[in-house]
Every structure is written in structure tokens, then in C-alpha cells.
């Protein structure tokens, strides 16, 4: 699964791509529009690819 994220706020930020595979994928559920904090930055999920 590939998750495309962008930070919340003004600016034309480059997207961050997260890739999950194998046993980590089973408990991991996401939806477009969800927000999470990583490295003191709030990220928004823009796209989820299988």
C-alpha cells in the first residue's frame, strides 16, 4: 500500500510518500482526509494506492 501525504497549511509543499508491505500492513488502516502528526508536522492523507 502506498500513502501520499501533504502537510497542512499554506504553501506548495512536496508530497511525502509512505510505502507499507508485509506484516505491518495488517493493523494499518487509513482514509483520504485523515490527519496525523509526524516530526512535529501535521500531515493530511491525499491519496491511498493499493
VEXNU-977914 format. One record per atom (N, C-alpha, C): atom name; residue number from 1; residue in three letters; x negated, y, z. Coordinates in steps of 0.1 Angstrom, whole numbers. Atoms other than C-alpha are relative to their C-alpha. Example, Ala and Ser with C-alpha at 12.3 -4.5 7.8 and 13.67 -1.06 7.14 Angstrom:
REM residues 2
<name->N; resi->1; resn->ALA; u->-9; v->-12; w->0>
<name->CA; resi->1; resn->ALA; u->-123; v->-45; w->78>
<name->C; resi->1; resn->ALA; u->-9; v->12; w->0>
<name->N; resi->2; resn->SER; u->9; v->-11; w->0>
<name->CA; resi->2; resn->SER; u->-137; v->-11; w->71>
<name->C; resi->2; resn->SER; u->8; v->11; w->8>
END
This chain:
REM residues 50
<name->N; resi->1; resn->UNK; u->-9; v->-12; w->0>
<name->CA; resi->1; resn->UNK; u->0; v->0; w->0>
<name->C; resi->1; resn->UNK; u->-9; v->12; w->0>
<name->N; resi->2; resn->UNK; u->8; v->-13; w->0>
<name->CA; resi->2; resn->UNK; u->-13; v->35; w->-8>
<name->C; resi->2; resn->UNK; u->10; v->11; w->4>
<name->N; resi->3; resn->UNK; u->-8; v->-12; w->-5>
<name->CA; resi->3; resn->UNK; u->0; v->66; w->10>
<name->C; resi->3; resn->UNK; u->-7; v->13; w->-3>
<name->N; resi->4; resn->UNK; u->5; v->-13; w->4>
<name->CA; resi->4; resn->UNK; u->-5; v->101; w->-4>
<name->C; resi->4; resn->UNK; u->5; v->10; w->10>
<name->N; resi->5; resn->UNK; u->-3; v->-10; w->-11>
<name->CA; resi->5; resn->UNK; u->-6; v->129; w->23>
<name->C; resi->5; resn->UNK; u->-6; v->13; w->-4>
<name->N; resi->6; resn->UNK; u->5; v->-13; w->1>
<name->CA; resi->6; resn->UNK; u->-10; v->166; w->23>
<name->C; resi->6; resn->UNK; u->2; v->7; w->14>
<name->N; resi->7; resn->UNK; u->-2; v->-7; w->-12>
<name->CA; resi->7; resn->UNK; u->-15; v->189; w->53>
<name->C; resi->7; resn->UNK; u->12; v->10; w->-1>
<name->N; resi->8; resn->UNK; u->-11; v->-10; w->-1>
<name->CA; resi->8; resn->UNK; u->14; v->211; w->64>
<name->C; resi->8; resn->UNK; u->-5; v->14; w->1>
<name->N; resi->9; resn->UNK; u->4; v->-14; w->-1>
<name->CA; resi->9; resn->UNK; u->11; v->248; w->60>
<name->C; resi->9; resn->UNK; u->-3; v->6; w->-14>
<name->N; resi->10; resn->UNK; u->3; v->-6; w->13>
<name->CA; resi->10; resn->UNK; u->2; v->273; w->33>
<name->C; resi->10; resn->UNK; u->-14; v->-4; w->-5>
<name->N; resi->11; resn->UNK; u->12; v->4; w->7>
<name->CA; resi->11; resn->UNK; u->-25; v->267; w->8>
<name->C; resi->11; resn->UNK; u->2; v->-11; w->-10>
<name->N; resi->12; resn->UNK; u->0; v->11; w->10>
<name->CA; resi->12; resn->UNK; u->-32; v->244; w->-21>
<name->C; resi->12; resn->UNK; u->-10; v->-10; w->4>
<name->N; resi->13; resn->UNK; u->9; v->10; w->-6>
<name->CA; resi->13; resn->UNK; u->-47; v->216; w->-2>
<name->C; resi->13; resn->UNK; u->-1; v->-13; w->-9>
<name->N; resi->14; resn->UNK; u->1; v->12; w->7>
<name->CA; resi->14; resn->UNK; u->-61; v->185; w->-19>
<name->C; resi->14; resn->UNK; u->6; v->-12; w->8>
<name->N; resi->15; resn->UNK; u->-7; v->11; w->-6>
<name->CA; resi->15; resn->UNK; u->-41; v->153; w->-12>
<name->C; resi->15; resn->UNK; u->-10; v->-10; w->6>
<name->N; resi->16; resn->UNK; u->8; v->11; w->-6>
<name->CA; resi->16; resn->UNK; u->-56; v->126; w->11>
<name->C; resi->16; resn->UNK; u->7; v->-13; w->-3>
<name->N; resi->17; resn->UNK; u->-6; v->13; w->4>
<name->CA; resi->17; resn->UNK; u->-51; v->90; w->0>
<name->C; resi->17; resn->UNK; u->-5; v->-10; w->11>
<name->N; resi->18; resn->UNK; u->3; v->11; w->-10>
<name->CA; resi->18; resn->UNK; u->-49; v->62; w->26>
<name->C; resi->18; resn->UNK; u->4; v->-13; w->-6>
<name->N; resi->19; resn->UNK; u->-3; v->13; w->5>
<name->CA; resi->19; resn->UNK; u->-50; v->26; w->15>
<name->C; resi->19; resn->UNK; u->0; v->-10; w->11>
<name->N; resi->20; resn->UNK; u->-1; v->11; w->-10>
<name->CA; resi->20; resn->UNK; u->-38; v->-3; w->37>
<name->C; resi->20; resn->UNK; u->2; v->-13; w->-7>
<name->N; resi->21; resn->UNK; u->-2; v->13; w->6>
<name->CA; resi->21; resn->UNK; u->-41; v->-40; w->29>
<name->C; resi->21; resn->UNK; u->-3; v->-10; w->11>
<name->N; resi->22; resn->UNK; u->3; v->11; w->-9>
<name->CA; resi->22; resn->UNK; u->-42; v->-73; w->47>
<name->C; resi->22; resn->UNK; u->8; v->0; w->12>
<name->N; resi->23; resn->UNK; u->-8; v->1; w->-12>
<name->CA; resi->23; resn->UNK; u->-31; v->-79; w->83>
<name->C; resi->23; resn->UNK; u->4; v->13; w->6>
<name->N; resi->24; resn->UNK; u->-4; v->-13; w->-5>
<name->CA; resi->24; resn->UNK; u->-30; v->-42; w->91>
<name->C; resi->24; resn->UNK; u->14; v->5; w->-5>
<name->N; resi->25; resn->UNK; u->-11; v->-4; w->7>
<name->CA; resi->25; resn->UNK; u->-1; v->-38; w->67>
<name->C; resi->25; resn->UNK; u->13; v->-4; w->7>
<name->N; resi->26; resn->UNK; u->-12; v->6; w->-6>
<name->CA; resi->26; resn->UNK; u->25; v->-59; w->86>
<name->C; resi->26; resn->UNK; u->7; v->9; w->10>
<name->N; resi->27; resn->UNK; u->-7; v->-9; w->-9>
<name->CA; resi->27; resn->UNK; u->33; v->-35; w->115>
<name->C; resi->27; resn->UNK; u->1; v->15; w->-5>
<name->N; resi->28; resn->UNK; u->1; v->-14; w->5>
<name->CA; resi->28; resn->UNK; u->28; v->-3; w->94>
<name->C; resi->28; resn->UNK; u->12; v->3; w->-9>
<name->N; resi->29; resn->UNK; u->-11; v->-5; w->8>
<name->CA; resi->29; resn->UNK; u->60; v->14; w->81>
<name->C; resi->29; resn->UNK; u->-1; v->15; w->-1>
<name->N; resi->30; resn->UNK; u->0; v->-15; w->2>
<name->CA; resi->30; resn->UNK; u->62; v->49; w->66>
<name->C; resi->30; resn->UNK; u->11; v->3; w->-9>
<name->N; resi->31; resn->UNK; u->-10; v->-5; w->9>
<name->CA; resi->31; resn->UNK; u->86; v->70; w->47>
<name->C; resi->31; resn->UNK; u->-4; v->14; w->-5>
<name->N; resi->32; resn->UNK; u->4; v->-13; w->5>
<name->CA; resi->32; resn->UNK; u->82; v->101; w->25>
<name->C; resi->32; resn->UNK; u->7; v->11; w->9>
<name->N; resi->33; resn->UNK; u->-4; v->-11; w->-9>
<name->CA; resi->33; resn->UNK; u->85; v->133; w->46>
<name->C; resi->33; resn->UNK; u->-4; v->-2; w->14>
<name->N; resi->34; resn->UNK; u->5; v->1; w->-14>
<name->CA; resi->34; resn->UNK; u->72; v->118; w->78>
<name->C; resi->34; resn->UNK; u->-12; v->8; w->2>
<name->N; resi->35; resn->UNK; u->12; v->-8; w->-4>
<name->CA; resi->35; resn->UNK; u->46; v->138; w->97>
<name->C; resi->35; resn->UNK; u->-8; v->-8; w->10>
<name->N; resi->36; resn->UNK; u->9; v->6; w->-10>
<name->CA; resi->36; resn->UNK; u->16; v->125; w->117>
<name->C; resi->36; resn->UNK; u->-12; v->9; w->2>
<name->N; resi->37; resn->UNK; u->12; v->-8; w->-3>
<name->CA; resi->37; resn->UNK; u->-15; v->141; w->133>
<name->C; resi->37; resn->UNK; u->-12; v->-9; w->-1>
<name->N; resi->38; resn->UNK; u->12; v->7; w->2>
<name->CA; resi->38; resn->UNK; u->-49; v->130; w->123>
<name->C; resi->38; resn->UNK; u->-11; v->11; w->0>
<name->N; resi->39; resn->UNK; u->11; v->-10; w->-1>
<name->CA; resi->39; resn->UNK; u->-80; v->150; w->133>
<name->C; resi->39; resn->UNK; u->4; v->14; w->2>
<name->N; resi->40; resn->UNK; u->-6; v->-13; w->-4>
<name->CA; resi->40; resn->UNK; u->-60; v->179; w->148>
<name->C; resi->40; resn->UNK; u->7; v->7; w->-12>
<name->N; resi->41; resn->UNK; u->-7; v->-5; w->12>
<name->CA; resi->41; resn->UNK; u->-43; v->184; w->114>
<name->C; resi->41; resn->UNK; u->13; v->-8; w->-1>
<name->N; resi->42; resn->UNK; u->-13; v->6; w->2>
<name->CA; resi->42; resn->UNK; u->-6; v->177; w->109>
<name->C; resi->42; resn->UNK; u->2; v->-3; w->-15>
<name->N; resi->43; resn->UNK; u->-1; v->4; w->14>
<name->CA; resi->43; resn->UNK; u->-1; v->157; w->76>
<name->C; resi->43; resn->UNK; u->14; v->-4; w->-2>
<name->N; resi->44; resn->UNK; u->-14; v->4; w->5>
<name->CA; resi->44; resn->UNK; u->31; v->151; w->56>
<name->C; resi->44; resn->UNK; u->-2; v->-11; w->-11>
<name->N; resi->45; resn->UNK; u->0; v->11; w->10>
<name->CA; resi->45; resn->UNK; u->36; v->119; w->36>
<name->C; resi->45; resn->UNK; u->8; v->5; w->-12>
<name->N; resi->46; resn->UNK; u->-6; v->-5; w->12>
<name->CA; resi->46; resn->UNK; u->43; v->129; w->0>
<name->C; resi->46; resn->UNK; u->4; v->-11; w->-9>
<name->N; resi->47; resn->UNK; u->-3; v->11; w->9>
<name->CA; resi->47; resn->UNK; u->43; v->95; w->-18>
<name->C; resi->47; resn->UNK; u->-5; v->-13; w->6>
<name->N; resi->48; resn->UNK; u->4; v->14; w->-4>
<name->CA; resi->48; resn->UNK; u->41; v->58; w->-10>
<name->C; resi->48; resn->UNK; u->1; v->-9; w->-12>
<name->N; resi->49; resn->UNK; u->1; v->9; w->11>
<name->CA; resi->49; resn->UNK; u->29; v->34; w->-36>
<name->C; resi->49; resn->UNK; u->-2; v->-15; w->5>
<name->N; resi->50; resn->UNK; u->2; v->13; w->-5>
<name->CA; resi->50; resn->UNK; u->31; v->-4; w->-33>
<name->C; resi->50; resn->UNK; u->-15; v->-5; w->-3>
END
